[in-house]
Amino acid sequence: MTSTLVETVNINLEDFSESFLTCATCLCTYDQEKRRAKLLPCSHTVCLRCLERMAQMPQVLETGTMRCPMCREMAVLPVGGANAFPSSFLINQLLDLMQKQRRDVVPNCAVHQQEQLLYCEACDLVFCLHCDAPSTRSCAEHTVVPFSIAIKRMSEIVVFKVKQCVASLNTAAANVECETIQLDRNVDKIVDELNASFQEVSQLVENRRRELLESVRLMRDQKRKVLRDQMEVIDAHRKRLERELENCQLDVRQMGARTKRVMAATEEALTLTEPRENAFLKLHTQPKKLLQEMEKSLGQFGAVSGSTTFPTQCTVELQDSASIYTETRLLLTTFDVDGKRRNSGGDPVKAEIRRGKVSAEQFCDTAVESISAVIKDNENGTYSILFRVREPGEYSARVTIFGRAVKSNPFLVSVSAHHSPKWQFGSLGSNTSQLNQPVKICQDPKGYMYILDTGNNRIKMLDGNGEYMNDITSAALKGASTVGMAILPSGDFLTLNWRTKEVTKCNHAGEPLQTMSFSEFVEPIDICVDSRGRLLIADTACAKVFVFDAAFRPLFSFDVSAHCDSAPITCVCLGLNDEILVGTCSSLLLFDGGGRFIREIPLTASPQRSRTMAAACAVCPMTGSVIAAVVDSKKNRAHLAVCQYKGSFVFSMDSHGSRLRRPCGLCIGTHNCRLISAILYIIVIF
């Protein structure tokens, strides 16, 4: 039995048609009508339409001859004209073959056999142009292509998609293989760390064993030395007595003395009968307790943890608004491969911040400097990404877990040059959520806020979230003239009344405990308390700051007019290390705890002194920054100025969207929140 090997050749019909079934003159495909293939005497083929155009040329009409457009040989024009040239039998056969092949691939209309089917891309519908079907009437407004072209295009799309899918699968396989290799590397690293750790533990055990053995040998040597010395003494006495025995036949006159010596040696020998050292050695150990403690410690030592986080499911979002110089917070929320939110942390999260719209590929350029970011693990499946920038604009954040990018990466952050308040409270009135001329605000260590509502003669108490808790009323809050308030560590508070010139200490319920007035008070306007319990009271009329001890006894006072061109005092607050900050209508001054002038803190970026009033100020104990509520007398605008404690201006906060009007109280609460009280009827938090 024999087999036959048949070799087949695949020919692209379109390429074949362009090469053999196309007129070389007009580059149009031959057909059986106007572009029939005609054979010239030189055996070249030209379509009928091209021959008819050549026959109409003047020189052809005059001479009756034409040149072949390909080889330039002369050909006599037949009497019947161009149509009288013989047809190209080979070309016609090939045309018939091509038409059969096309009919096999692209079916024609069942009703109109000669019409090629069309394809509507919008409707995804194959139809005949001459068939009036209701479903195809809307196709007249859409893009329509021949069905043959559509088949070819779809085939190319399918091939492209398949290749793309194969490439994606290859990439996925490479990624999985890379992750597998990385897993093996991590395992090897952990194994090395475990071996090193337990080797250290074993070394500690061995060192302790050697120490105990050395102590045993040392005590043995000490005892052995004592016993050896005693043995030497015994040997010395024995030898002396033996010598006495050898000389016992001497003169009788020496017998008495010798007898005395022997008796003395006998008594001394009796003292050597007992060993001067003992052989007792005891090892004090608690092996059971030691083993239990070691088992407990080793059981608590080390833990191998993994993670089910799937980076491409994790999301990044912006918390609050982003402004220059302030902390921008991004929240990363992690999910597993099934899209379930995770509730534990510990993932190796990395974040990289760059200015502008940066693509993922551009992040690979290590030559570009990145902005440092701090990552805080909230231990609940979320991570806070914190960073600060000094210039407004767009920034790109690339966040990765296990070195793989998270969803929506890179994340675009738009940083504004404005600073808008995050929260507001109050409106004009006397209800629980209303205020009337609030002048001071304080916050206790528990986070509760106390607002001195002077117009309503009360202190309003809010929780850390700004929710109303209760109102504190007191006999010390009278006449709508209380202008100062300070919270004591004990929970009591102090109030300052400019009209009565009294300082009153009240308990948490508002009951007066102690009242103090001072003869030198003229117009006291502000009060604060330092870490030593001293009271600092600013008097704007006499341009002085009075200092009292915790028992309201006066200590000293100092004048500030010489350092501020006699501008009135507007506020006083506590600085670092019990230093004193005094705000005036033209500057912010820093004094030490004894009232000696140190320097002036600028409130603007301009080195020239300007008419800017420091209406209120506070110092952040964590960063050392000075925040002042500043009023520009020329522009009649208020804003917050942030300065370094050592004297340089940093930036300003314009309270965008909620303009500040006559600010008069400011404090820095927990979590670095800036709280400011406006004199009209509203509290604003930054």
C-alpha positions as CSV (number, residue, x, y, z in Angstrom):
1,M,0.0,0.0,0.0
2,T,1.5,3.3,-1.1
3,S,0.7,6.9,0.0
4,T,0.8,10.0,-2.0
5,L,2.0,13.3,-0.6
6,V,0.1,16.2,-2.1
7,E,1.7,19.6,-1.8
8,T,-0.7,22.5,-1.7
9,V,0.0,26.2,-2.1
10,N,-2.3,28.8,-0.5
11,I,-2.8,31.9,-2.7
12,N,-4.1,35.2,-1.4
13,L,-7.0,36.0,-3.7
14,E,-6.6,39.7,-3.2
15,D,-2.9,39.7,-4.0
16,F,-3.5,37.4,-7.0
17,S,-6.2,39.8,-8.3
18,E,-4.0,42.8,-7.9
19,S,-1.1,41.0,-9.7
20,F,-2.9,39.2,-12.6
21,L,-6.4,40.6,-12.9
22,T,-5.6,44.3,-12.9
23,C,-5.0,46.5,-15.9
24,A,-1.5,47.8,-15.8
25,T,-2.6,51.1,-17.4
26,C,-5.6,52.2,-15.3
27,L,-5.0,49.8,-12.4
28,C,-8.6,48.7,-12.5
29,T,-9.8,45.1,-12.2
30,Y,-10.9,43.4,-15.4
31,D,-14.6,42.5,-15.8
32,Q,-16.9,41.1,-18.5
33,E,-18.3,44.4,-19.5
34,K,-16.6,47.8,-20.1
35,R,-13.2,46.6,-18.8
36,R,-12.9,43.4,-20.7
37,A,-9.4,42.1,-21.1
38,K,-8.1,42.5,-24.7
39,L,-5.0,40.9,-26.0
40,L,-2.5,42.9,-28.1
41,P,-0.2,41.4,-30.8
42,C,2.7,41.7,-28.3
43,S,0.8,39.4,-25.9
44,H,0.2,42.1,-23.4
45,T,-3.3,42.6,-22.0
46,V,-5.1,46.0,-21.7
47,C,-8.7,46.6,-20.7
48,L,-11.2,47.7,-23.3
49,R,-11.7,51.2,-21.8
50,C,-8.0,52.0,-22.0
51,L,-7.8,50.9,-25.6
52,E,-10.8,53.0,-26.6
53,R,-9.2,56.1,-25.0
54,M,-6.0,55.3,-26.8
55,A,-7.9,54.9,-30.1
56,Q,-9.3,58.4,-29.8
57,M,-5.9,60.0,-29.7
58,P,-5.1,62.2,-32.8
59,Q,-2.0,60.4,-33.8
60,V,-3.8,57.0,-33.7
61,L,-6.6,58.4,-35.8
62,E,-4.1,59.6,-38.4
63,T,-1.8,56.6,-38.6
64,G,-4.2,53.8,-37.6
65,T,-1.5,52.4,-35.3
66,M,-0.9,52.6,-31.5
67,R,1.8,51.7,-29.1
68,C,1.5,49.1,-26.4
69,P,1.5,51.0,-23.1
70,M,3.9,48.4,-21.5
71,C,6.4,47.4,-24.2
72,R,5.9,50.3,-26.6
73,E,5.6,48.0,-29.6
74,M,3.4,49.2,-32.6
75,A,0.0,47.5,-33.0
76,V,-2.3,48.1,-35.9
77,L,-5.8,49.2,-34.9
78,P,-8.4,46.8,-36.3
79,V,-11.1,48.0,-38.6
80,G,-13.7,47.4,-36.0
81,G,-11.9,49.6,-33.5
82,A,-10.5,48.7,-30.1
83,N,-13.4,46.2,-29.5
84,A,-12.1,44.1,-32.4
85,F,-8.9,43.2,-30.5
86,P,-9.2,39.5,-29.4
87,S,-10.2,38.8,-25.8
88,S,-7.6,37.4,-23.4
89,F,-8.8,33.8,-22.9
90,L,-6.5,33.3,-19.9
91,I,-7.7,36.4,-18.1
92,N,-11.3,35.5,-18.6
93,Q,-10.8,32.0,-17.2
94,L,-9.1,33.5,-14.2
95,L,-12.0,36.0,-13.7
96,D,-14.5,33.1,-13.8
97,L,-12.5,31.2,-11.2
98,M,-12.2,34.2,-9.0
99,Q,-15.9,34.9,-9.2
100,K,-16.6,31.3,-8.2
101,Q,-14.3,31.5,-5.3
102,R,-15.9,34.7,-4.1
103,R,-19.4,33.2,-4.4
104,D,-18.2,30.4,-2.2
105,V,-17.0,32.8,0.4
106,V,-19.5,35.6,0.2
107,P,-23.0,34.5,-0.6
108,N,-25.1,36.8,-2.8
109,C,-28.7,37.7,-2.3
110,A,-31.1,34.8,-2.6
111,V,-33.5,37.0,-4.7
112,H,-31.0,39.1,-6.6
113,Q,-28.3,36.6,-7.6
114,Q,-25.9,39.1,-9.1
115,E,-26.0,41.5,-6.1
116,Q,-23.4,41.3,-3.4
117,L,-24.6,41.5,0.1
118,L,-23.9,44.5,2.3
119,Y,-23.2,44.8,6.0
120,C,-24.3,47.6,8.3
121,E,-21.8,48.2,11.1
122,A,-24.3,50.1,13.4
123,C,-27.1,47.5,13.1
124,D,-24.8,44.5,12.8
125,L,-27.0,43.4,9.9
126,V,-26.4,41.7,6.5
127,F,-28.8,42.8,3.8
128,C,-29.3,43.3,0.1
129,L,-29.5,46.8,-1.3
130,H,-32.4,45.9,-3.6
131,C,-34.5,44.1,-1.0
132,D,-36.9,46.5,0.6
133,A,-37.1,45.1,4.1
134,P,-38.3,47.2,7.1
135,S,-35.4,46.1,9.2
136,T,-32.9,47.5,6.7
137,R,-34.4,50.9,6.1
138,S,-32.6,52.5,9.0
139,C,-29.3,51.3,7.5
140,A,-29.4,54.0,4.9
141,E,-28.2,56.5,7.6
142,H,-25.4,54.2,8.8
143,T,-22.0,53.2,7.6
144,V,-22.5,50.3,5.1
145,V,-19.6,48.2,3.6
146,P,-19.6,45.2,1.3
147,F,-20.1,41.9,3.2
148,S,-16.8,40.6,1.7
149,I,-14.9,43.5,3.2
150,A,-16.7,43.1,6.5
151,I,-15.8,39.4,6.6
152,K,-12.2,40.3,5.9
153,R,-12.2,43.1,8.5
154,M,-13.9,40.9,11.1
155,S,-11.4,38.2,10.5
156,E,-8.5,40.6,10.9
157,I,-10.1,41.9,14.1
158,V,-10.5,38.4,15.4
159,V,-7.0,37.5,14.6
160,F,-5.8,40.7,16.3
161,K,-7.8,40.1,19.4
162,V,-6.6,36.5,19.5
163,K,-3.0,37.7,19.2
164,Q,-3.7,40.3,21.8
165,C,-5.2,37.8,24.2
166,V,-2.3,35.4,23.6
167,A,0.1,38.3,24.4
168,S,-1.9,39.0,27.6
169,L,-1.8,35.4,28.6
170,N,1.9,35.3,28.0
171,T,2.3,38.4,30.1
172,A,0.1,36.8,32.8
173,A,2.2,33.7,32.7
174,A,5.4,35.7,33.0
175,N,3.9,37.7,35.9
176,V,2.9,34.5,37.7
177,E,6.3,33.0,37.1
178,C,7.9,36.2,38.4
179,E,5.7,36.1,41.5
180,T,6.6,32.4,42.1
181,I,10.3,33.2,41.9
182,Q,9.8,36.1,44.3
183,L,7.8,33.8,46.6
184,D,10.7,31.4,46.7
185,R,13.1,34.3,47.3
186,N,11.0,35.5,50.2
187,V,10.8,32.0,51.7
188,D,14.6,31.6,51.4
189,K,15.0,35.0,53.1
190,I,12.7,34.1,55.9
191,V,14.4,30.7,56.4
192,D,17.8,32.5,56.6
193,E,16.3,35.0,59.2
194,L,14.9,32.1,61.2
195,N,18.1,30.2,61.2
196,A,20.0,33.3,62.2
197,S,17.6,34.1,65.0
198,F,17.6,30.6,66.4
199,Q,21.4,30.4,66.0
200,E,21.6,33.5,68.2
201,V,19.3,31.8,70.7
202,S,21.4,28.7,70.6
203,Q,24.5,30.8,71.0
204,L,23.0,32.5,74.1
205,V,22.2,29.0,75.6
206,E,25.7,27.8,74.8
207,N,27.2,31.0,76.3
208,R,25.2,30.5,79.5
209,R,26.2,26.8,79.7
210,R,29.8,27.8,79.4
211,E,29.4,30.5,82.1
212,L,27.9,28.0,84.5
213,L,30.7,25.4,83.8
214,E,33.3,28.1,84.3
215,S,31.8,29.1,87.6
216,V,31.8,25.4,88.7
217,R,35.4,25.0,87.8
218,L,36.3,28.3,89.5
219,M,34.7,27.3,92.8
220,R,36.3,23.8,92.5
221,D,39.7,25.4,92.1
222,Q,39.2,27.7,95.1
223,K,38.2,24.9,97.3
224,R,41.0,22.7,96.0
225,K,43.5,25.4,96.7
226,V,42.4,25.6,100.4
227,L,42.5,21.8,100.8
228,R,45.9,21.7,99.0
229,D,47.3,24.3,101.4
230,Q,46.0,22.4,104.4
231,M,47.6,19.2,103.0
232,E,50.9,20.9,102.7
233,V,50.7,22.0,106.3
234,I,49.9,18.4,107.4
235,D,52.8,17.1,105.4
236,A,55.1,19.6,107.0
237,H,54.0,18.6,110.6
238,R,54.4,14.9,109.8
239,K,57.9,15.3,108.5
240,R,58.9,17.3,111.6
241,L,57.5,14.7,113.9
242,E,59.3,12.0,111.9
243,R,62.5,13.8,112.4
244,E,61.8,14.0,116.2
245,L,61.4,10.3,116.2
246,E,64.7,9.7,114.5
247,N,66.5,11.8,117.2
248,C,64.8,10.3,120.3
249,Q,68.1,8.8,121.7
250,L,69.7,12.1,122.4
251,D,70.7,13.5,125.7
252,V,68.3,13.1,128.5
253,R,68.6,16.7,129.4
254,Q,66.9,17.6,126.1
255,M,64.0,15.2,126.6
256,G,61.9,17.7,128.4
257,A,62.1,20.3,125.7
258,R,61.5,17.7,123.0
259,T,58.5,16.4,124.9
260,K,57.0,19.9,125.0
261,R,57.6,20.3,121.2
262,V,55.9,17.0,120.5
263,M,52.9,17.9,122.6
264,A,52.6,21.3,120.9
265,A,52.8,19.5,117.5
266,T,50.2,17.1,118.6
267,E,47.8,19.9,119.6
268,E,48.4,21.6,116.3
269,A,47.8,18.3,114.4
270,L,44.4,18.0,116.1
271,T,43.4,21.4,114.6
272,L,44.3,20.0,111.1
273,T,42.1,16.9,111.6
274,E,39.1,18.7,110.1
275,P,39.4,19.9,106.4
276,R,39.4,23.7,106.2
277,E,37.1,23.5,103.1
278,N,34.3,21.2,102.1
279,A,33.4,19.5,98.9
280,F,29.8,20.8,98.8
281,L,28.7,22.3,95.5
282,K,25.1,22.6,94.4
283,L,23.5,23.7,91.2
284,H,20.5,25.9,91.7
285,T,18.2,25.6,88.7
286,Q,14.5,25.4,88.1
287,P,14.4,23.4,85.0
288,K,10.7,23.0,84.9
289,K,10.1,26.7,85.2
290,L,12.9,27.5,82.8
291,L,11.4,25.1,80.2
292,Q,7.9,26.6,80.7
293,E,9.2,30.1,80.2
294,M,11.3,29.1,77.3
295,E,8.4,27.3,75.7
296,K,6.2,30.4,76.3
297,S,8.8,32.8,74.9
298,L,9.5,30.6,71.9
299,G,5.8,30.2,71.3
300,Q,5.5,34.0,71.2
301,F,8.6,34.4,69.1
302,G,8.0,35.0,65.4
303,A,4.9,34.5,63.3
304,V,4.6,33.9,59.6
305,S,1.8,36.0,58.0
306,G,0.6,36.4,54.5
307,S,-1.8,38.6,52.7
308,T,-4.9,38.1,50.5
309,T,-4.7,41.6,49.1
310,F,-5.2,41.8,45.3
311,P,-3.6,45.1,44.2
312,T,-5.7,45.6,41.1
313,Q,-8.8,45.6,43.2
314,C,-7.5,48.1,45.7
315,T,-8.7,51.7,45.4
316,V,-7.2,55.1,46.2
317,E,-9.3,58.2,47.1
318,L,-8.7,61.7,48.2
319,Q,-9.8,62.6,51.7
320,D,-11.0,66.2,52.1
321,S,-9.5,68.8,49.9
322,A,-5.8,69.2,48.9
323,S,-4.1,72.6,49.5
324,I,-0.5,73.7,49.4
325,Y,1.6,73.5,52.6
326,T,-1.0,71.5,54.4
327,E,-1.2,67.7,54.7
328,T,-2.8,66.0,51.7
329,R,-4.4,62.7,52.7
330,L,-5.0,59.8,50.4
331,L,-6.9,56.7,51.6
332,L,-5.9,53.3,50.2
333,T,-8.6,50.6,50.7
334,T,-7.5,47.0,50.1
335,F,-9.6,44.2,48.7
336,D,-9.0,40.5,48.1
337,V,-9.2,38.8,44.7
338,D,-13.0,38.2,45.1
339,G,-13.6,42.0,45.8
340,K,-14.1,41.5,49.5
341,R,-12.8,44.3,51.7
342,R,-10.0,43.4,53.9
343,N,-10.0,44.3,57.6
344,S,-6.3,43.8,58.5
345,G,-3.1,45.6,57.6
346,G,0.5,44.6,57.3
347,D,0.9,44.9,53.5
348,P,4.1,46.4,52.1
349,V,2.6,49.5,50.6
350,K,4.8,52.0,48.8
351,A,3.8,55.4,47.4
352,E,5.6,57.8,45.1
353,I,4.4,61.3,44.4
354,R,5.5,63.4,41.4
355,R,4.3,66.7,40.0
356,G,2.2,66.8,36.8
357,K,0.4,64.1,34.9
358,V,2.9,61.3,34.9
359,S,2.2,58.0,33.2
360,A,3.0,54.6,34.7
361,E,6.0,54.3,32.3
362,Q,7.4,57.7,33.3
363,F,7.4,56.6,37.0
364,C,10.2,54.2,36.0
365,D,12.5,57.1,35.4
366,T,14.5,57.3,38.6
367,A,16.3,60.5,37.5
368,V,13.1,62.5,38.4
369,E,12.9,63.4,42.1
370,S,9.8,62.2,43.9
371,I,8.0,63.9,46.8
372,S,8.3,62.0,50.0
373,A,5.2,60.4,51.4
374,V,4.4,58.9,54.8
375,I,2.3,55.7,54.9
376,K,0.3,55.0,58.0
377,D,-1.2,51.6,58.5
378,N,-4.7,52.0,60.0
379,E,-4.7,48.2,60.8
380,N,-8.2,47.8,59.4
381,G,-7.5,47.2,55.8
382,T,-6.9,50.9,54.9
383,Y,-3.7,52.9,54.7
384,S,-3.3,56.7,54.9
385,I,-0.8,58.2,52.5
386,L,0.3,61.7,53.7
387,F,2.4,64.2,51.8
388,R,2.8,68.0,51.6
389,V,3.6,70.2,48.5
390,R,4.4,73.9,48.3
391,E,3.2,74.6,44.8
392,P,-0.4,74.3,43.4
393,G,-1.1,72.1,40.4
394,E,-1.7,68.5,39.5
395,Y,0.3,65.7,41.1
396,S,0.4,62.0,40.3
397,A,0.5,59.4,43.0
398,R,1.7,55.9,42.2
399,V,0.7,53.4,44.9
400,T,2.0,49.8,44.8
401,I,1.5,46.7,46.9
402,F,4.0,43.8,46.6
403,G,5.5,46.0,43.8
404,R,2.3,45.8,41.8
405,A,0.2,48.9,41.0
406,V,-3.2,49.3,42.5
407,K,-6.4,50.3,40.6
408,S,-6.6,53.8,39.0
409,N,-2.8,54.1,39.0
410,P,-1.4,56.7,38.8
411,F,-3.9,58.6,40.9
412,L,-4.3,62.3,40.0
413,V,-4.5,64.8,42.8
414,S,-5.3,68.5,42.2
415,V,-3.7,70.7,44.8
416,S,-5.2,74.1,45.2
417,A,-3.5,77.3,46.3
418,H,-6.6,78.2,48.4
419,H,-7.5,76.8,51.8
420,S,-11.1,76.2,52.4
421,P,-12.6,75.5,55.9
422,K,-13.5,71.9,56.6
423,W,-16.3,72.6,59.0
424,Q,-18.4,75.5,60.2
425,F,-20.8,76.0,63.1
426,G,-23.3,78.6,64.2
427,S,-25.5,81.4,63.0
428,L,-26.8,84.6,64.5
429,G,-29.2,84.0,67.3
430,S,-29.5,82.6,70.8
431,N,-30.6,79.0,70.1
432,T,-28.4,75.9,70.8
433,S,-26.8,76.1,67.4
434,Q,-26.6,79.9,67.2
435,L,-24.1,82.4,68.5
436,N,-23.9,86.1,69.2
437,Q,-20.5,87.7,69.2
438,P,-18.3,84.7,69.9
439,V,-14.9,86.0,71.0
440,K,-12.8,83.1,72.3
441,I,-12.5,79.4,71.7
442,C,-10.6,76.7,73.7
443,Q,-10.2,73.0,73.6
444,D,-9.5,70.7,76.5
445,P,-7.3,67.5,76.5
446,K,-10.4,65.4,75.9
447,G,-11.2,67.3,72.6
448,Y,-14.2,69.2,73.8
449,M,-14.5,72.7,72.5
450,Y,-15.6,75.7,74.6
451,I,-16.9,78.8,72.8
452,L,-17.2,82.1,74.7
453,D,-20.6,83.3,73.4
454,T,-20.3,86.9,74.8
455,G,-23.5,88.2,73.3
456,N,-25.6,85.5,74.9
457,N,-23.6,85.5,78.2
458,R,-22.8,81.8,78.0
459,I,-20.1,79.3,77.1
460,K,-21.1,76.8,74.5
461,M,-19.7,73.3,74.7
462,L,-19.2,71.1,71.6
463,D,-17.7,67.6,71.2
464,G,-14.8,66.8,69.0
465,N,-17.0,66.3,66.0
466,G,-18.7,69.8,66.4
467,E,-21.9,68.4,67.9
468,Y,-23.7,70.5,70.5
469,M,-23.4,69.2,74.0
470,N,-24.6,71.9,76.4
471,D,-24.4,75.6,77.5
472,I,-22.6,76.7,80.6
473,T,-24.0,79.8,82.3
474,S,-22.4,81.6,85.2
475,A,-22.7,84.8,87.2
476,A,-19.2,85.7,85.9
477,L,-20.7,85.9,82.4
478,K,-22.6,89.1,82.6
479,G,-23.1,92.3,80.8
480,A,-22.0,90.9,77.4
481,S,-18.5,92.1,78.4
482,T,-16.6,88.8,79.0
483,V,-13.7,88.9,76.5
484,G,-11.2,86.3,77.8
485,M,-11.3,82.6,78.6
486,A,-8.8,80.0,79.6
487,I,-9.1,76.3,80.4
488,L,-7.2,75.0,83.4
489,P,-5.7,71.4,83.6
490,S,-8.2,70.6,86.5
491,G,-11.1,71.2,84.2
492,D,-12.0,74.6,85.7
493,F,-11.9,77.7,83.6
494,L,-11.1,81.4,83.9
495,T,-13.0,84.3,82.5
496,L,-12.0,87.9,82.0
497,N,-14.5,90.8,82.1
498,W,-13.2,94.0,80.6
499,R,-16.0,96.1,82.1
500,T,-15.7,94.9,85.7
501,K,-12.0,94.3,85.3
502,E,-12.4,91.0,87.1
503,V,-10.9,87.5,86.6
504,T,-13.2,84.7,87.8
505,K,-12.4,81.1,88.3
506,C,-15.3,78.8,87.8
507,N,-15.8,75.1,88.0
508,H,-17.0,72.9,85.1
509,A,-20.7,73.7,86.0
510,G,-20.0,77.5,85.9
511,E,-20.1,78.1,89.6
512,P,-17.7,80.9,90.7
513,L,-14.9,79.7,92.9
514,Q,-12.6,82.7,93.1
515,T,-12.7,86.3,91.8
516,M,-9.7,88.7,91.4
517,S,-9.4,92.3,90.5
518,F,-6.3,94.4,90.1
519,S,-5.9,98.1,90.6
520,E,-3.7,98.6,87.6
521,F,-6.2,97.1,85.2
522,V,-7.5,99.6,82.7
523,E,-9.0,97.6,79.8
524,P,-8.0,94.0,80.1
525,I,-8.8,92.1,76.9
526,D,-7.2,88.6,76.9
527,I,-6.0,85.9,79.3
528,C,-4.0,82.7,79.1
529,V,-2.3,80.2,81.5
530,D,1.2,78.8,81.2
531,S,2.5,75.4,82.3
532,R,3.4,76.7,85.7
533,G,-0.1,77.9,86.3
534,R,0.8,81.6,85.9
535,L,-1.9,83.9,84.6
536,L,-1.0,86.2,81.6
537,I,-3.4,89.1,81.2
538,A,-3.1,91.6,78.4
539,D,-4.3,95.2,78.9
540,T,-4.7,97.1,75.7
541,A,-5.2,100.6,77.3
542,C,-1.9,100.6,79.2
543,A,-0.1,98.3,76.7
544,K,1.1,95.9,79.4
545,V,1.0,92.2,80.1
546,F,0.4,91.4,83.8
547,V,1.6,88.1,85.2
548,F,0.0,86.5,88.3
549,D,0.7,83.2,90.1
550,A,-1.9,80.4,90.4
551,A,-3.2,82.0,93.7
552,F,-3.8,85.3,91.9
553,R,-0.9,87.0,93.5
554,P,0.8,89.6,91.2
555,L,4.3,88.7,90.1
556,F,5.4,91.3,87.5
557,S,4.3,93.1,84.4
558,F,6.1,94.3,81.3
559,D,5.4,97.1,78.8
560,V,5.2,96.3,75.0
561,S,4.6,99.7,73.6
562,A,8.3,100.3,72.9
563,H,8.4,97.4,70.5
564,C,5.2,98.1,68.5
565,D,5.2,101.8,68.0
566,S,2.6,102.2,70.8
567,A,0.1,100.1,68.8
568,P,-2.7,98.7,71.0
569,I,-2.5,95.1,72.2
570,T,-5.0,92.7,70.6
571,C,-4.1,89.3,72.2
572,V,-1.8,87.3,74.3
573,C,-1.0,83.6,74.1
574,L,1.5,81.0,75.3
575,G,4.6,80.1,73.3
576,L,7.1,77.3,73.6
577,N,8.9,76.8,76.9
578,D,6.5,79.2,78.6
579,E,7.5,82.1,76.4
580,I,4.9,84.8,75.7
581,L,3.4,85.9,72.3
582,V,1.8,89.3,72.3
583,G,-0.3,90.4,69.3
584,T,-0.7,94.1,68.5
585,C,-2.4,96.2,65.8
586,S,0.9,96.3,63.8
587,S,3.0,93.2,64.7
588,L,3.4,89.9,66.6
589,L,6.0,90.1,69.4
590,L,7.8,87.3,71.3
591,F,8.9,87.7,74.9
592,D,10.6,85.2,77.2
593,G,8.9,84.0,80.4
594,G,10.3,86.9,82.3
595,G,8.9,89.6,80.0
596,R,12.1,90.3,78.1
597,F,11.7,91.0,74.4
598,I,13.2,88.4,72.1
599,R,12.1,89.2,68.5
600,E,9.2,90.1,66.2
601,I,7.6,87.4,64.2
602,P,6.7,88.6,60.6
603,L,3.2,88.1,59.5
604,T,3.8,88.7,55.8
605,A,6.3,87.6,53.2
606,S,7.4,91.2,52.6
607,P,10.5,92.2,54.7
608,Q,9.0,95.7,55.0
609,R,6.8,96.3,58.0
610,S,3.1,96.6,57.2
611,R,-0.1,97.6,59.0
612,T,-1.2,94.1,59.8
613,M,-3.1,93.4,63.0
614,A,-2.5,90.1,64.8
615,A,-6.1,89.6,66.1
616,A,-5.4,86.2,67.6
617,C,-2.6,83.6,67.6
618,A,-1.6,80.2,68.8
619,V,1.4,77.9,68.7
620,C,1.4,74.3,67.6
621,P,3.3,72.3,70.2
622,M,4.1,69.5,67.7
623,T,5.6,71.5,64.8
624,G,6.5,74.7,66.6
625,S,4.5,76.7,63.9
626,V,2.8,80.0,64.9
627,I,-0.7,80.5,63.5
628,A,-2.0,84.0,63.6
629,A,-5.4,85.5,62.6
630,V,-4.2,88.5,60.6
631,V,-6.3,91.5,59.4
632,D,-4.8,93.7,56.7
633,S,-5.9,97.2,57.4
634,K,-5.3,98.4,53.9
635,K,-7.3,95.7,52.1
636,N,-9.7,95.2,55.0
637,R,-9.3,91.4,54.6
638,A,-8.5,88.7,57.2
639,H,-6.6,85.5,56.7
640,L,-4.5,83.0,58.7
641,A,-0.7,83.5,58.6
642,V,1.6,80.5,59.4
643,C,5.1,81.3,60.5
644,Q,8.0,79.5,61.9
645,Y,8.6,80.0,65.6
646,K,12.1,81.3,64.9
647,G,10.7,84.1,62.9
648,S,10.2,83.4,59.1
649,F,6.9,83.6,57.3
650,V,5.8,80.4,55.6
651,F,2.4,80.8,54.0
652,S,-1.1,82.2,54.4
653,M,-4.6,80.6,54.4
654,D,-7.3,82.6,52.7
655,S,-10.4,80.7,53.9
656,H,-11.6,80.3,50.4
657,G,-15.3,80.0,50.1
658,S,-16.0,81.4,53.6
659,R,-14.4,84.7,54.1
660,L,-13.2,85.6,57.6
661,R,-14.6,88.7,59.1
662,R,-13.0,90.2,62.1
663,P,-11.4,87.0,63.6
664,C,-10.8,87.3,67.4
665,G,-10.1,83.9,68.8
666,L,-7.9,81.0,67.7
667,C,-6.7,77.7,69.2
668,I,-5.0,74.6,68.0
669,G,-6.8,71.4,69.0
670,T,-6.1,67.7,68.7
671,H,-5.0,66.2,65.4
672,N,-3.4,69.5,64.3
673,C,-6.8,71.1,63.6
674,R,-6.9,74.9,63.4
675,L,-9.9,76.4,65.1
676,I,-10.9,80.0,64.6
677,S,-13.7,82.0,66.0
678,A,-15.1,84.9,64.0
679,I,-16.7,87.8,65.9
680,L,-19.9,87.8,63.9
681,Y,-21.6,84.4,64.6
682,I,-19.6,81.5,63.1
683,I,-16.9,79.1,64.1
684,V,-14.6,77.8,61.3
685,I,-12.3,74.8,61.5
686,F,-9.2,74.2,59.2
